[in-house]
Amino acid sequence: MGMNIKTFFVACGLITTGVAFAGECPASLDWDSAQTVARGIKRMNFKVDQPRLMENYIVRVDLREPGLRITGSHRAKEWGEPMPDYTNRVMAIDTCRQKTRDFLEEHRRNGTNMVFAVNTSPWVPWTKPFTHKYGAAVDFLVSDGEVVSHTQRRGHMLVIFTNNVAVITNHIDDALVPSVAIAHPGHGPSCIMKNGKPTFEGKSDHKPNLAPRTAIGLSADGRWLYALVVDGRQKGYSEGADMTDLIAVMKAAGASDAINMDGGGSSTLVFWDKKKKKAVIPNHHDAKRRNYRPVAINLGFYFENSAR
């Protein structure tokens, strides 16, 4: 196009949907031009063609917005019982698998003013026939202050305390657990950025390992939470992202720390469209079938009734 990518970015602005950039991810995203989902929550999506075609969908949440509350997938009614549809070994039930859109819509039917939801942590089992009703977290998991999985705390996780203070950390003191509202673990290499610099746990991502991805980021002051989904495995549309790509988008969005979450067919963003009065999924894993996977762990953002 003969235009510097930064100039092109400024000229176009980044508004709502379908903005394409001739080059790599821009150095910064223009949140002033983003679409408002609800008070304190904005979203945008954009495509880049370098280093490859990537469709990016990102939401920014103001954790200091009055009345904002955060919830996650709860214990199944059968919590702790052996999974009846998984016989390879004994595995205890943590949650019921649920599509992210269904997670949001169920909360709204039950009177919760949920406006945005995203899949988060990895889970098991993921074996044939891939239709298991239940899921088990692979690391320590807390939703709404309730410990859903007592699995040993091993990796980095998104931790949100009851006062909406959020951190990405690999350690929670036992004394602090009662004040934790959300603890959703990441997926290897888990923590991908700390203090604005890349950091990988274990093997570095030397070769592009392209896939649909979900990531969560936090600003340096902890005010802003960023939820990112990148479509992938669709030649000519969106090839997917590796960890380096996620870091580039998170830095452009304004994140200082970021964590990789469950990707692949699990990656899903959902927001409530007030005008259409329905849940909308902007990303899609399959351009033809628009198939969405039931996942074991979702994260949702809502407002108290008094703050609608």
N, C-alpha and C positions, 0 to 999 in steps of 0.2 A: 504493500500500500504506500510505501515511500514515506511513512510517517513514524516518527519516534514513538515508541509504545507509551511513554509517559504523556506525551502530547496528545496522543490518540485517546488515552484514558480520560484526560481532563476535558477534551472536546466532547466526548460522548457522555460523560457522567456514567454512573453505574446504577441504572434504574431498573428495578423489579426483575424483568426477565429477558432472556435471549440476547444479552450483550456479548459480542464477540471481540476479542482482542487479537490483533495481528502480532503475536509474539508471546513472550513468557508472562507469567503472572505479574501484574503491576506492583510497584513498590509499596503502594498503600491503596486501600479501598475507601471510597467516598461514601461514608455512612449517611451523610446528609441527604444523599440522593436515593437512599434505599427505601423500600416499601415498609410501611408500618404495619405490623401484625396486630399489636396491642400496645398499650402504654409501656414504654421501656423495652419493647421488643421489635427489632427490625430484621428484614431478610433481603437477600439479593442472590441472584445467580448469574454466572458469567462463564464464557467459554474462552479458552486459550488454545493456540495451535502449536506452541512450543513449550517444552521439548516434544510434546505430542498433543493430540486433541484431547481436551479434558473439559467436561461439564462440571462446574463447581456450584454447590448450593450451600449458602452459609447464613446463619442466624446469629444476631448479637442480642444478648439479654442483659439488661441493667439489673444486677442483683440488689441494688439499693432502691429499686422502685417500690414505693409503699404498697403493701397488700400482696406483693408477689410471694407465691409459695411454690415449693418444688416437691414432687413426689416421684416414686419409682415403683417398679413391679413388686407386688406384695407376696407374702407367703401363700402358697396354694392351700386350699382347705385340707388337702391330704399331706401337708408339709411334714417331712420327716419319715413318711412311709416309703417302702421300696417302690421304685417305678414298676408298674405292672406290665408295661409294654417294652421293657428293656431287660433282657435276660442274660446278657453277656457276663454280667457280674451284678452284685447288689449295689444299687445306686439310690440314694435317698432323694426324694422330691423336695425341691426348693420352691419353684414357681410353675405356673401354667404357661406354656408358650402361647403367645398372642401377637398378632400383627400390630405394628405400631399405630396404624390408623384405628384399629379396633380398640386399642388401649385408650386413645384420646376420646373416641366416641362413647365408650363405656363410661368414662369419667363424666362426660357431659350429660349423659342420660341419668346418671346418679346425682346430678345437681352441682357438679364441680365445674367451674368456669375455666376449663383447660383450653389454652390457646395455642400451645406448641408442644410437640413431642418428638423424641429421637431415640433410636436404638442405642444402647451403650455397650455393656460388658459381654465378653465371650461366655459361652456356656456349653454344656455337654448334656446328652450324647448327640453326636453328629455321625451316625452310622446308618446304613441301609436298614429300613426303607426311608429314612429321613422324615418320618411322619410322627415321631414321638409326641405325645400330648404334653409331657412335662419337661422341665429343664432343671439343671443343677449348675450353680455358679462355680467357676474355677478358682475363685479367690474370695476373700472376705467381702460380704455384701450386706449393706444396710439400706433400707428404704423406709422413709417416714419414722426414723428413729428405731425401727424394729430390725433386729439382726435376722436377715433372711438366710445367710450362709455363715456358719462358724468356721469355714475353711481357713487355714492358717494365712495370716497376712504376709504375703511374699513379694508382690510387685507393687508398682505405682497404681494409684487410684485417684479418682476425683472424689474429694471429700467436701461436703457442704454442711456446715454446722447449722444449728437451729436458728441462728441469727442471720443466715444467708451469707456468712463469710465462707469463701471457698478457697481451697488449696489443691494442688496436685502433689501428692506425697507418697512415700513408700512406708511411712510409719505413723501410727496413731497410738499414743499412750493409752493404756487401759483406762486411766482416770478420765480421759476425754471422750471415750466411747459413748457415755450417756448423753453427751451434747452433740453427737453426730446425727444429722438428719438423713444424709445421703453418703454412702461410700460405695462407689461403683468402680470396680477394677478395670484396668486397661488390658489390651491385648498386645503380645510381644510384637515389636520391641518396647511396648508400653510407653514410658516417658520418652518423647521424641524431641522436646525442646525445654530448656531450663534457662531462665534469665536471658531469653532471646537467642540462645546459642543451641545448636543441635546437640543432642545427647542420645546415644543408643545403648540399650542394655544388651550385652551379648554381641552377636555377630553384626557388624556394620552392614548397612544396606548398599553394598558396592554395585551390584547389578540391579537394574530396575525390576522390581517385583510388582508388576502392574495388576491392580484389582480395584473393584469398587471399595471405597474406604469411608469410615466414619472416624472423626476426631473431635476432641473437646479441647478448647484453649481458655486461658484466663489472662486478663491484662495484669500488668505489674502491680497495680494497686488493688487488684481483686474485685474491682467494680464490675467489669464486663466479662461475661461468659460467652464463648463463641462455639457454636456447634456446626461442624462442617461435614457434608457428604459429597463424595465425588463419584459420579457414574463411571462404569468401566466395562471392559470386555465387549465393547460394541464398536467394531471397526468402522471408520468413517463418521462416527458420532462422538464417542468418548472411549478412549482406550484404557482409562484407569490411572491410578496414581501410585507412587511409591512414597516412602517416608520423607524423602527430600521435597517432593511436591507438596505434601501436607504442611511441612514446615514453611515453605514459601507462601502458601495461602494464609496460614495462621499469622505469620509475621506481617503480611500485608493488611490483615484484618485488624491487627493491634494487639495480638497475644504475645505474652512474654514466656509463658509455660504452656505446653501442649502435651496431650496424651492420645495415643492411638487406641481406638476402640474396635469392636467387632465389625468386620467389613464383609466383603463379598455380597452374597444375596441378602444379607441381613440389613445392609445400610439403607436407612429410610428416614426422611424428614417428613413431618406432617404438621400443618398449621390449620387453624380454624379460620375460614373465610367468612367474615361477618356479612358481607354483601350477598354471597351465594348461600350462606347459612349451611355450609357443609365442610367436612374435613378435606383438605387438598394435599396431595403428595406431589411436590414439584419434580423430584427426581424419578427416574425409572431404570430398573435393572435390565429390562428387556423391552426394546422399542416396539415390539409387536404384541407380546403377551401381557406386558405390564404386570408381571408376576411379583408378588411381595411375600416374603417368608415370615411365618410366625416365629418370633424370637422369645427368649426367656426373660430378657431384661430390657425394659424401656425406662425412659426418663421423661417426665412431663412437667410443664410449667403452667400454673393457673393463678387466678386471683381470688381472694376471699370475696364472699358475696357482697360485702360492703364496699369493695374496691373495684367493682365491675365497670 
